[in-house]
Amino acid sequence: MMEMRGVSMNRYKNCFLILFLIALGCARKQSSTPVYNEQADARHDIAAAIANVEVSKKNIVLIFGANW
């Protein structure tokens, strides 16, 4: 009976530790510098990537993002 109780206590401790680390990560101060260039011209960048692909015969990976 004692082993089963020890296992459940370890499970509660692990869950508490995981929740604490998640809360700590959420409470971290956010960076004030923007990640994405807000003056970038997306149409120009995509057109340049397509032109480059026609020469190199590779694929394009297009990733969208924003500074929320």
ZIKAMO-V466352 format. One record per pair of residues at least 12 apart in sequence whose ideal C-beta (glycine too) atoms are under 10 Angstrom apart, sorted by the first residue. I is the first residue (numbers start at 1). GAP is how many residues later the second one is. D is the distance in whole Angstrom. If there is no record, write none. Layout:
i/gap/d
I/GAP/D
I/GAP/D
This chain:
i/gap/d
30/38/10
33/34/9
34/32/10
34/33/4
35/30/7
35/31/9
35/32/6
35/33/9
36/28/10
36/29/5
36/30/6
36/31/5
36/32/10
37/30/9
38/28/9
38/29/6
42/20/10
42/22/9
45/17/10
46/14/8
46/16/7
49/12/9
49/13/8
